[in-house]
């Protein structure tokens, strides 16, 4: 009777210690780049954000991989659709201003979060709302510092967007979604009030997107003269912050 030869292919899954070492290696590279090339202090919890991004399936990329990106973007990761998450190094940032987290796209950048901590916090809240824990574990001590597991459920706030805006921070996509909800409900006044709030200069300094969005709101309700004024203000910002295609 012939013998059966069984070949066992070694698993290609990295042990946890190797996973941690790989993330730490990437993290140290980003930290060094931000200190030495961008000449600023890296966010305290950058390492934890990189771990969270990688845990949710994104590929960590070199901070020097800038081909096709605006020079001020420091790439962090790329997702399966090719979208790049990056930090933005403002050339004339006021002292103490955090580095925003942005999505880089063909017409510039979209602001994701005002800083790393608010982005991690939001990710953990949204995961907790789905009763999952993988990203929370990946965030380690940063997660424990920024968010208490179960806090969303304990708050008894039904709407996740409302919780994030109240308890985490202000995010452009959530404010825009709030405007759309007001329009869906036929409440044009609240839509305009939210849009005007979006443009407050201390909320998202340097970004033209809030004014572009507000101009669209005003145009939608027939206030064309005011819409033109908002559009003019938007065009005083760098073109790559408008969040939409731009033609000179």
MARNULO-670463 format. One line per 3 residues: number of its first residue (from 1); their letters; for each residue x, y, z of N, C-alpha, C. Coordinates in Angstrom, 2 decimals, padded with zeros to 5 digits. Atoms other than C-alpha are relative to their C-alpha. Layout:
<recs>
NUM	A	X,Y,Z,X,Y,Z,X,Y,Z  ...
</recs>
This chain:
<recs>
1	XXX	000.86,-001.19,000.00,000.00,000.00,000.00,000.89,001.23,000.00  -000.84,-001.19,000.10,001.47,003.33,-001.01,-000.23,000.95,001.16  000.12,-000.98,-001.08,002.12,006.00,001.54,-000.54,001.31,-000.54
4	XXX	000.55,-001.31,000.37,000.40,009.35,001.49,000.89,001.06,000.61  -000.87,-001.08,-000.49,002.67,012.34,001.75,-000.83,001.26,000.19  000.77,-001.20,-000.32,001.10,015.32,003.45,000.96,001.17,000.15
7	XXX	-000.84,-001.20,-000.07,002.68,018.73,002.88,-000.77,001.10,000.70  000.65,-001.07,-000.76,001.78,021.39,005.40,000.70,001.31,-000.32  -000.57,-001.31,000.32,002.30,024.92,004.18,-000.01,000.88,001.23
10	XXX	-000.03,-000.86,-001.19,003.47,027.19,006.98,-000.92,001.21,-000.18  000.89,-001.16,000.06,001.03,029.94,007.81,000.79,001.25,-000.29  -000.66,-001.27,000.31,001.91,033.32,006.37,-000.44,001.11,000.93
13	XXX	000.46,-001.01,-000.95,000.13,035.10,009.19,001.10,000.34,000.98  -001.06,-000.41,-000.91,002.58,037.12,011.21,-000.43,-000.16,001.45  000.31,000.00,-001.44,002.72,036.47,014.96,-000.24,001.42,000.46
16	XXX	000.36,-001.32,-000.50,001.38,039.34,017.01,001.22,000.87,000.25  -001.19,-000.81,-000.29,004.87,040.41,018.07,000.61,000.57,-001.28  -000.51,-000.51,001.27,005.89,040.71,014.40,-000.90,001.10,-000.53
19	XXX	000.95,-001.03,000.42,002.73,042.69,013.64,000.31,001.31,000.72  -000.31,-001.20,-000.78,003.57,045.09,016.46,001.31,000.62,-000.45  -001.29,-000.52,000.42,007.16,045.37,015.30,-000.11,000.72,-001.33
22	XXX	000.16,-000.62,001.31,006.07,046.16,011.75,-000.66,001.36,000.13  000.67,-001.28,-000.20,003.69,048.89,012.89,000.93,000.99,000.67  -000.94,-000.88,-000.69,006.33,050.29,015.23,001.04,000.54,-000.96
25	XXX	-000.98,-000.43,000.99,008.78,050.41,012.34,-000.57,001.12,-000.86  000.64,-001.04,000.80,006.33,052.36,010.19,-000.19,001.26,000.83  000.27,-001.14,-000.87,005.45,054.58,013.13,001.25,000.83,000.21
28	XXX	-001.24,-000.74,-000.23,009.07,055.49,013.84,000.41,000.75,-001.25  -000.32,-000.69,001.25,009.51,056.34,010.15,-000.82,001.25,-000.18  000.86,-001.18,000.10,006.55,058.71,010.21,000.40,001.06,001.02
31	XXX	-000.41,-000.95,-001.05,007.66,060.27,013.48,001.27,000.73,-000.41  -001.26,-000.62,000.43,011.17,060.88,012.14,-000.24,000.97,-001.15  000.28,-000.87,001.15,009.80,062.32,008.89,-000.63,001.31,000.46
34	XXX	000.69,-001.20,-000.47,007.51,064.73,010.72,000.96,000.92,000.76  -000.96,-000.81,-000.76,010.31,065.86,013.04,001.07,000.61,-000.89  -001.18,-000.42,000.74,013.15,066.06,010.54,-000.31,000.71,-001.31
37	XXX	000.32,-000.58,001.31,011.47,066.92,007.24,-001.10,001.06,000.11  001.10,-000.96,-000.16,008.18,068.58,008.20,000.30,001.03,001.08  -000.47,-000.94,-001.02,009.97,070.28,011.10,-001.10,000.42,000.98
40	XXX	001.01,-000.27,-001.01,007.15,069.98,013.59,-000.13,-001.22,000.91  000.17,001.11,-000.93,006.10,067.79,016.50,-001.08,-000.96,-000.50  001.01,000.97,000.44,004.29,064.57,015.55,-001.11,-000.13,001.04
43	XXX	001.10,000.22,-000.95,000.88,063.87,017.11,000.36,-001.09,001.01  -000.35,000.93,-001.07,001.18,062.04,020.43,-000.45,-001.43,-000.30  000.56,001.33,000.21,-001.02,059.14,019.36,000.05,-000.45,-001.46
46	XXX	-000.14,000.39,001.41,000.16,058.80,015.76,000.21,-001.50,-000.13  -000.26,001.45,000.04,001.47,055.29,016.44,-001.30,-000.79,000.14  001.25,000.72,-000.23,-001.94,054.21,017.70,-000.95,000.16,-001.19
49	XXX	000.83,-000.18,001.19,-003.73,055.71,014.70,000.46,-000.93,-001.11  -000.52,000.89,001.03,-001.44,053.78,012.36,-000.43,-001.44,000.27  000.42,001.36,-000.34,-002.26,050.57,014.23,-001.49,-000.20,-000.30
52	XXX	001.44,000.10,000.26,-005.98,051.27,013.99,-000.27,-000.07,-001.50  000.20,-000.01,001.46,-005.77,052.05,010.27,000.40,-001.35,-000.60  -000.43,001.29,000.53,-003.82,048.87,009.60,-000.94,-001.13,000.42
55	XXX	000.90,001.04,-000.50,-006.15,046.77,011.74,-001.30,-000.03,-000.80  001.24,-000.01,000.77,-009.14,047.90,009.69,000.24,-000.25,-001.49  -000.26,000.48,001.36,-007.43,046.75,006.51,000.74,000.94,-000.92
58	XXX	-000.72,-000.93,000.86,-005.54,049.76,005.23,001.50,-000.34,000.00  -001.44,000.25,000.14,-001.94,049.55,004.02,000.77,001.23,000.43  -000.83,-001.12,-000.45,000.54,051.74,005.87,001.04,000.28,-001.08
61	XXX	-000.93,-000.36,001.06,002.65,053.65,003.36,001.04,000.99,000.52  -001.12,-000.86,-000.41,005.90,055.57,003.58,-000.41,001.47,-000.03  000.31,-001.44,000.02,005.65,059.25,004.51,000.63,000.73,-001.18
64	XXX	-000.64,-000.61,001.16,007.89,059.94,001.54,-000.65,-000.38,-001.32  000.68,000.44,001.24,005.51,058.29,-000.97,-000.98,001.07,-000.44  000.81,-001.18,000.28,004.24,061.61,-002.26,-000.38,000.18,-001.46
67	XXX	000.31,-000.15,001.41,003.84,060.97,-005.97,-001.50,000.21,-000.20  001.40,-000.30,000.26,000.59,062.56,-007.11,-000.70,000.70,001.14  000.60,-000.67,-001.16,000.00,064.20,-003.71,000.48,001.44,000.07
70	XXX	-000.48,-001.35,-000.22,000.18,067.83,-002.75,001.18,-000.06,000.96  -001.22,000.09,-000.81,003.55,068.57,-001.10,-000.22,000.07,001.51  000.23,-000.18,-001.43,002.00,069.43,002.27,-000.61,-001.22,000.67
73	XXX	000.60,001.21,-000.56,000.42,065.99,002.72,001.08,-001.00,000.39  -000.90,001.06,-000.48,002.26,063.37,004.78,-000.80,-001.29,000.04  000.86,001.18,000.10,000.75,060.03,003.73,000.18,-000.96,001.17
76	XXX	000.01,000.99,-001.08,-000.19,057.50,006.39,-000.38,-001.38,-000.52  000.51,001.30,000.42,-002.21,054.75,004.72,-000.79,000.13,-001.29  000.82,000.06,001.21,-004.04,053.66,001.60,-000.99,-001.14,000.16
79	XXX	001.00,001.06,-000.11,-007.30,051.72,001.51,-000.15,-000.76,-001.31  000.13,000.87,001.16,-008.49,049.13,-000.99,-000.45,000.73,-001.25  000.44,-000.77,001.16,-010.04,051.78,-003.24,001.06,000.98,-000.48
82	XXX	-001.09,-000.88,000.40,-006.75,053.67,-003.43,000.00,001.35,000.68  000.06,-001.28,-000.72,-007.78,056.54,-001.16,001.11,000.07,001.05  -001.13,-000.18,-000.91,-004.88,057.94,000.86,-000.42,000.87,001.19
85	XXX	000.18,-000.79,-001.22,-005.21,059.10,004.46,001.35,000.61,000.36  -001.25,-000.70,-000.23,-002.61,061.69,005.39,-000.16,001.03,001.11  -000.03,-001.18,-000.86,-001.61,064.37,007.85,000.32,001.20,-000.87
88	XXX	-000.26,-001.22,000.76,-001.52,067.95,006.62,000.91,000.91,000.80  -000.96,-000.91,-000.65,001.45,070.14,007.44,-000.19,001.40,-000.59  000.18,-001.38,000.46,000.30,073.74,007.11,001.34,000.72,000.04
91	XXX	-001.30,-000.69,-000.01,003.29,075.91,006.12,000.07,001.13,001.02  000.01,-001.13,-000.94,002.20,078.75,008.41,-000.98,-000.28,001.14  000.93,000.36,-001.08,000.33,076.90,011.16,000.30,000.82,001.24
94	XXX	-000.23,-000.74,-001.25,-000.16,078.99,014.31,000.52,-000.94,001.08  -000.54,000.85,-001.07,001.63,077.72,017.44,-001.11,-000.78,000.71  000.97,000.82,-000.73,-000.20,074.84,019.10,-001.08,-000.62,-000.86
97	XXX	001.02,000.57,000.88,-002.34,073.99,016.07,000.34,-001.45,-000.32  -000.21,001.41,000.30,-002.76,070.23,015.61,000.06,-000.22,-001.51  -000.04,000.38,001.41,-002.00,068.53,012.30,-001.32,-000.69,-000.36
100	XXX	001.27,000.62,000.38,-005.34,067.75,010.60,000.23,-001.32,-000.74  000.00,001.25,000.76,-006.11,064.30,009.19,-000.86,000.23,-001.24  000.70,-000.28,001.25,-007.13,064.49,005.54,-000.03,-001.24,-000.90
103	XXX	000.03,000.97,001.09,-008.13,062.30,002.62,000.51,000.72,-001.23  -000.58,-000.63,001.19,-006.06,063.06,-000.45,-000.72,-000.54,-001.23  000.66,000.42,001.24,-007.86,062.99,-003.79,000.48,000.89,-001.14
106	XXX	-000.57,-000.64,001.19,-007.33,064.27,-007.31,-000.16,001.52,-000.01  000.20,-001.45,-000.02,-008.67,067.76,-006.59,000.47,000.63,001.31  -000.54,-000.58,-001.23,-006.77,068.31,-003.35,-000.19,-000.91,001.19
109	XXX	000.21,000.79,-001.22,-007.72,067.17,000.14,-001.39,000.25,000.55  001.23,-000.15,-000.78,-010.85,066.57,002.16,000.37,-000.16,001.47  -000.28,000.08,-001.42,-010.67,067.23,005.88,-000.80,-001.14,000.63
112	XXX	000.65,001.11,-000.70,-011.41,064.05,007.84,-000.22,000.37,001.46  000.08,-000.35,-001.42,-010.66,065.25,011.37,001.00,001.10,000.30  -000.88,-001.12,-000.34,-009.09,068.26,013.01,001.31,-000.45,000.62
115	XXX	-001.24,000.52,-000.58,-006.53,066.10,014.77,-000.09,-001.51,000.15  -000.08,001.46,-000.11,-005.43,062.52,015.35,-000.89,-000.53,001.12  000.78,000.50,-001.14,-007.10,062.16,018.76,-001.50,-000.04,-000.31
118	XXX	001.43,-000.02,000.32,-010.54,063.19,017.50,-000.34,-001.09,-001.02  000.26,001.04,001.00,-010.21,060.80,014.57,-000.03,-001.39,000.65  000.01,001.29,-000.71,-009.28,057.84,016.79,-001.27,-000.13,000.83
121	XXX	001.19,000.00,-000.86,-012.08,058.76,019.20,-001.25,-000.33,-000.82  001.18,000.25,000.84,-014.66,058.83,016.40,-000.02,-001.45,-000.49  -000.07,001.38,000.49,-013.48,055.51,014.97,-000.45,-000.98,001.08
124	XXX	000.33,000.91,-001.10,-013.82,053.86,018.38,-001.48,000.08,000.37  001.44,-000.14,-000.29,-017.30,055.28,019.00,-000.82,-000.74,-001.05  000.75,000.65,001.08,-018.51,054.08,015.61,000.13,-001.52,000.07
127	XXX	-000.16,001.44,-000.17,-017.04,050.64,016.25,-000.84,-000.50,001.17  000.76,000.40,-001.19,-018.63,050.49,019.70,-001.49,-000.04,-000.28  001.42,-000.01,000.36,-022.00,051.36,018.20,-000.41,-001.28,-000.73
130	XXX	000.25,001.28,000.67,-021.68,048.13,016.19,000.31,-001.19,000.90  -000.32,001.02,-001.01,-020.72,046.23,019.36,001.19,-000.86,-000.43  -001.24,000.65,000.39,-017.27,045.39,017.98,001.14,000.54,000.88
133	XXX	-001.08,-000.40,-000.91,-013.92,045.62,019.78,001.40,-000.04,-000.63  -001.33,000.22,000.59,-011.07,044.90,017.33,000.83,001.28,-000.06  -000.74,-001.25,000.13,-010.10,048.52,016.70,000.32,000.59,001.37
136	XXX	-000.25,-000.48,-001.36,-010.44,049.39,020.37,001.23,-000.68,000.58  -001.17,000.72,-000.49,-007.92,046.69,021.22,001.27,000.50,-000.69  -001.17,-000.47,000.74,-005.58,047.94,018.50,000.45,001.38,000.47
139	XXX	-000.35,-001.36,-000.42,-005.72,051.48,019.88,000.72,000.05,001.34  -000.73,000.15,-001.26,-004.29,050.26,023.21,-000.30,001.14,000.98  000.23,-000.99,-001.06,-003.76,052.96,025.85,-000.63,001.29,-000.53
142	XXX	000.64,-001.20,000.56,-004.83,055.74,023.48,-001.52,-000.16,000.03  001.44,000.25,-000.04,-008.26,054.13,023.20,-000.56,000.12,001.39  000.46,-000.08,-001.39,-008.56,053.79,026.95,-000.07,001.45,000.48
145	XXX	-000.04,-001.41,-000.39,-007.67,057.45,027.33,-001.11,000.81,-000.67  000.91,-000.83,000.79,-009.96,058.77,024.61,-001.47,-000.40,000.12  001.39,000.45,000.03,-013.08,056.63,024.94,-000.23,-001.15,000.97
148	XXX	000.40,001.07,-000.91,-014.78,054.50,027.57,-000.99,-000.91,-000.73  000.88,000.94,000.68,-016.31,051.38,026.05,-001.40,000.04,000.61  001.38,-000.02,-000.45,-020.09,051.48,026.24,-000.56,001.38,000.24
151	XXX	000.45,-001.37,-000.30,-020.27,055.26,026.63,-001.12,000.44,-000.95  001.06,-000.38,000.95,-022.39,055.64,023.49,-001.35,-000.55,000.44  001.25,000.61,-000.45,-025.02,053.20,024.73,-000.49,000.64,001.29
154	XXX	000.37,-000.60,-001.29,-024.95,054.72,028.22,-000.56,001.41,-000.16  000.44,-001.38,000.21,-025.55,058.20,026.79,-001.48,000.09,-000.34  001.40,000.06,000.43,-028.99,057.12,025.50,-000.30,001.00,-001.11
157	XXX	000.19,-000.82,001.20,-028.44,059.36,022.48,-000.25,-000.95,-001.16  000.38,000.96,001.04,-030.21,057.59,019.63,000.84,000.14,-001.27  -000.67,-000.26,001.27,-028.36,059.21,016.75,001.51,000.04,000.19
160	XXX	-001.45,000.08,-000.13,-024.69,058.30,016.34,000.68,001.30,-000.41  -000.59,-001.26,000.44,-023.89,061.49,014.41,-000.12,001.07,001.09  000.23,-000.98,-001.06,-025.39,063.59,017.20,000.97,-000.24,001.15
163	XXX	-000.93,000.32,-001.08,-023.30,061.76,019.80,001.41,000.45,-000.35  -001.37,-000.36,000.40,-020.08,062.25,017.84,000.19,001.51,000.02  -000.12,-001.46,000.03,-020.74,065.96,017.31,000.00,000.59,001.41
166	XXX	000.08,-000.53,-001.36,-021.56,066.46,021.00,001.17,-000.43,000.87  -000.95,000.58,-000.94,-019.02,064.20,022.67,001.42,-000.17,-000.54  -001.31,000.27,000.58,-016.13,063.78,020.24,000.62,001.25,-000.60
169	XXX	-000.52,-001.19,000.66,-015.71,066.85,018.05,-000.81,000.30,-001.24  000.70,-000.42,001.21,-016.81,068.60,014.90,000.71,-000.58,-001.22  -000.53,000.63,001.21,-016.37,066.80,011.59,-000.77,000.52,-001.21
172	XXX	000.68,-000.57,001.17,-017.12,068.29,008.16,-001.09,-000.89,-000.58  001.00,000.87,000.63,-018.94,065.23,006.81,-001.26,-000.11,000.84  001.17,000.09,-000.87,-021.23,065.09,009.85,-000.82,001.28,-000.04
175	XXX	000.73,-001.26,000.11,-022.10,068.78,009.63,-000.74,000.07,-001.33  000.66,000.00,001.31,-022.86,068.37,005.94,-001.20,-000.96,000.00  001.10,000.95,-000.09,-025.01,065.34,006.70,-001.16,000.60,000.81
178	XXX	001.03,-000.66,-000.81,-026.85,067.39,009.33,-000.79,000.99,-000.86  000.67,-000.93,000.91,-027.62,070.03,006.70,-000.98,-000.76,-000.90  000.86,000.79,000.89,-029.01,067.36,004.37,-001.24,-000.51,000.73
181	XXX	001.16,000.46,-000.78,-031.24,066.01,007.14,-001.02,001.13,000.16  000.91,-001.14,-000.14,-032.67,069.49,007.70,-000.76,000.24,-001.31  000.67,-000.18,001.29,-033.41,069.81,003.98,-001.04,-001.10,-000.22
184	XXX	000.94,001.12,000.16,-035.03,066.36,003.95,-001.27,000.22,000.83  001.14,-000.28,-000.88,-037.26,067.53,006.81,-000.73,001.28,-000.39  000.63,-001.24,000.45,-038.12,070.72,004.93,000.34,001.21,000.85
187	XXX	-000.38,-001.08,-000.91,-036.38,072.89,007.53,001.18,000.77,-000.59  -001.05,-000.75,000.68,-034.46,075.33,005.36,000.73,000.96,000.93  -000.64,-000.93,-000.94,-033.79,077.76,008.20,001.10,-000.71,000.79
190	XXX	-001.01,000.75,-000.76,-031.99,075.13,010.29,001.16,-000.42,-000.90  -001.07,000.35,000.95,-030.07,074.05,007.19,000.95,001.18,-000.19  -000.84,-001.18,000.19,-028.83,077.61,006.67,000.79,000.33,001.27
193	XXX	-000.68,-000.28,-001.27,-028.00,078.06,010.36,001.19,-000.95,000.18  -001.08,000.98,-000.11,-025.95,074.85,010.36,001.11,000.30,-000.99  -001.00,-000.35,001.02,-024.24,075.88,007.13,000.82,001.21,000.40
196	XXX	-000.74,-001.18,-000.44,-023.32,079.27,008.55,000.94,-000.35,001.15  -000.85,000.45,-001.10,-022.00,077.62,011.72,001.25,-000.72,-000.53  -001.08,000.75,000.64,-019.85,075.37,009.51,001.14,000.92,-000.44
199	XXX	-001.01,-000.92,000.54,-018.03,078.46,008.19,000.74,000.80,001.07  -000.70,-000.77,-001.05,-016.93,079.85,011.57,001.50,-000.22,-000.12  -001.41,000.08,000.39,-013.28,080.64,011.04,000.87,-000.79,000.97
202	XXX	-000.83,000.72,-000.96,-012.02,078.99,014.22,-000.28,-001.50,000.01  000.33,001.42,000.01,-013.61,075.60,013.43,000.93,-000.80,-000.90  -000.83,000.71,000.97,-011.72,074.52,010.31,000.89,001.01,-000.72
205	XXX	-000.80,-001.09,000.58,-009.11,077.25,009.73,000.81,-000.46,-001.21  -000.79,000.27,001.19,-007.53,077.37,006.30,-000.74,-000.76,-001.08  000.73,000.82,000.97,-010.13,075.17,004.58,-001.12,000.79,-000.67
208	XXX	001.03,-000.70,000.76,-012.34,076.56,001.83,-001.29,-000.79,-000.13  001.17,000.86,000.19,-014.75,073.61,001.80,-001.26,000.50,000.71  001.23,-000.47,-000.66,-017.16,075.04,004.43,-000.71,001.11,-000.77
211	XXX	000.60,-001.12,000.74,-017.70,078.17,002.32,-000.58,-000.47,-001.33  000.56,000.59,001.22,-018.20,076.13,-000.86,-001.36,-000.63,000.32  001.24,000.69,-000.37,-020.84,074.08,000.92,-001.09,001.00,000.37
214	XXX	000.97,-001.02,-000.40,-022.50,077.13,002.42,-000.54,000.74,-001.23  000.44,-000.65,001.24,-022.62,078.78,-001.01,-001.05,-000.86,-000.71  000.97,000.90,000.63,-024.44,075.72,-002.36,-001.34,000.01,000.75
217	XXX	001.24,-000.07,-000.80,-026.94,075.88,000.52,-000.78,001.26,-000.36  000.66,-001.27,000.29,-027.68,079.54,-000.15,-000.58,000.01,-001.41  000.51,000.06,001.38,-028.05,078.92,-003.86,-001.26,-000.88,-000.06
220	XXX	001.14,000.92,000.00,-030.45,076.06,-003.15,-001.27,000.66,000.51  001.19,-000.66,-000.55,-032.77,078.34,-001.16,-000.27,001.33,-000.70  000.29,-001.17,000.81,-032.61,081.09,-003.77,000.66,001.29,000.45
223	XXX	-000.69,-001.21,-000.47,-030.28,083.49,-001.97,001.32,000.13,-000.78  -001.13,000.06,000.93,-027.98,083.89,-004.95,001.08,001.03,000.28  -000.99,-001.04,-000.28,-026.29,087.15,-003.98,000.90,-000.41,001.16
226	XXX	-000.78,000.47,-001.14,-025.23,085.73,-000.62,000.84,-001.22,-000.36  -000.75,001.18,000.45,-024.17,082.52,-002.33,001.28,000.43,-000.72  -001.19,-000.51,000.69,-021.78,084.50,-004.54,001.02,000.53,000.99
229	XXX	-000.92,-000.51,-001.02,-020.32,086.20,-001.48,000.74,-001.15,000.69  -000.62,001.15,-000.65,-019.69,082.84,000.19,001.01,-000.66,-000.94  -000.92,000.60,000.97,-018.10,081.52,-003.00,001.28,000.82,-000.12
232	XXX	-001.20,-000.86,000.07,-015.76,084.52,-003.14,000.91,-000.24,001.20  -000.81,000.29,-001.20,-014.64,083.82,000.43,000.71,-001.34,-000.17  -000.60,001.32,000.22,-014.04,080.18,-000.50,001.24,000.10,-000.89
235	XXX	-001.09,-000.11,000.96,-011.78,081.23,-003.36,001.22,000.73,000.56  -001.17,-000.58,-000.67,-009.51,083.09,-000.93,000.84,-001.08,000.67  -000.72,001.12,-000.60,-008.52,079.69,000.47,000.79,-000.74,-001.08
238	XXX	-000.72,000.80,001.00,-006.01,077.36,-001.24,-000.96,-000.87,-000.80  000.93,000.74,000.87,-007.69,075.66,-004.21,-000.17,-001.44,000.43  000.04,001.42,-000.36,-006.84,072.22,-002.85,-000.77,-000.27,001.29
241	XXX	000.83,000.18,-001.20,-008.98,072.83,000.27,-001.49,000.15,-000.30  001.40,-000.28,000.34,-012.23,073.47,-001.64,-000.88,-001.24,000.05  000.78,001.24,-000.07,-013.28,069.82,-001.62,-000.84,-000.25,-001.23
244	XXX	000.73,000.20,001.25,-014.48,069.99,-005.22,000.93,000.35,-001.15  -000.83,-000.39,001.15,-013.02,070.26,-008.73,-000.01,001.51,-000.17  -000.12,-001.46,000.12,-011.78,073.76,-009.45,000.67,000.34,-001.32
247	XX	-000.59,-000.48,001.25,-011.12,075.53,-012.73,000.22,001.50,000.11  -000.32,-001.43,-000.07,-009.39,078.88,-012.90,-000.71,000.77,-001.10
</recs>
